Amino acid sequence: MSGKYSANVFVKHEESQCCGAFKLRGVTNHLKSISATQRKKGVITASTGNHGIAVAYASKLLDANATIYLCDNVPQNKVKIIRDYGAKVEFVKGWCLEAQDKALADAEKYGTYYIHPYNSATTVCGAGTLGLEIWDQMKALNVKRIDAVFACVGGGGLLSGVSTYLKSKDPSIKFYGCSARRTPAMYECLKAKEIVTIPPT
Ligand SMILES: Cc1ncc(COP(=O)(O)O)c(C=O)c1O
């Protein structure tokens, strides 16, 4: 990639992170910030897969009773991983927003702690540890300046955390959120300057 773009490109391999994504960072921050009693009472979340896997895994380690709300189209292999870690799964008809609405309503009803996949300061702070690692690793490699960081964007938790940390170190670093063409929700919302609903493809 460095040759192709005539730049020094570094890749942070979060796919080889435990649970296959960066999600464990925010989830662990949530579970460590609540009491053991609350963890036992229950934690709840909605997910399209990766976040649910991280909540299920961390809940097993930290002795929390986790329930993961999933929409129908979550791949079966991810459902199995979540169940194998011992979390309860609730399916919700529709798309991920329907799963999120139902999970939020049930968290309120049963007094369980909701672990938001992206729209929470605790989630964002956890994701910020990735920014800290990028900064420290670049220093260790004697890289003088970071010009730009590219990160996948769904709800924006990852990019918010990474950019908040790195901007505090060097405000000139540029950040680019990358979405697959099939899932342009953040792009369309920013373009419209309001939250818009993108029909599932
Ligand atoms: C592998 C991967 N990368 C990026 C994202 C986007 O993260 P965020 O919702 O914090 O923008 C997700 C969200 O599910 C993900 O699973």
The ligand as an SDF file (V2000), in Angstrom:
LIG
                    3D

 16 16  0  0  0  0  0  0  0  0999 V2000
  -15.2990   -4.1060   12.1160 C   0  0  0  0  0  0  0  0  0  0  0  0
  -16.0160   -2.8030   12.3410 C   0  0  0  0  0  0  0  0  0  0  0  0
  -15.4070   -1.6520   11.9530 N   0  0  0  0  0  0  0  0  0  0  0  0
  -16.0070   -0.4670   12.1090 C   0  0  0  0  0  0  0  0  0  0  0  0
  -17.2770   -0.3560   12.6770 C   0  0  0  0  0  0  0  0  0  0  0  0
  -17.9120    1.0060   12.8260 C   0  0  0  0  0  0  0  0  0  0  0  0
  -17.8120    1.4340   14.1640 O   0  0  0  0  0  0  0  0  0  0  0  0
  -18.6320    2.6860   14.7000 P   0  0  0  0  0  0  0  0  0  0  0  0
  -20.0630    2.2700   14.7740 O   0  0  0  0  0  0  0  0  0  0  0  0
  -18.0460    2.9760   16.0510 O   0  0  0  0  0  0  0  0  0  0  0  0
  -18.4220    3.8180   13.7160 O   0  0  0  0  0  0  0  0  0  0  0  0
  -17.9410   -1.5150   13.1160 C   0  0  0  0  0  0  0  0  0  0  0  0
  -19.2600   -1.4010   13.7250 C   0  0  0  0  0  0  0  0  0  0  0  0
  -19.9970   -2.3460   13.8950 O   0  0  0  0  0  0  0  0  0  0  0  0
  -17.3000   -2.7740   12.9580 C   0  0  0  0  0  0  0  0  0  0  0  0
  -17.8860   -3.9120   13.3720 O   0  0  0  0  0  0  0  0  0  0  0  0
  1  2  1  0
  2  3  1  0
  2 15  2  0
  3  4  2  0
  4  5  1  0
  5  6  1  0
  5 12  2  0
  6  7  1  0
  7  8  1  0
  8  9  2  0
  8 10  1  0
  8 11  1  0
 12 13  1  0
 12 15  1  0
 13 14  2  0
 15 16  1  0
M  END
$$$$
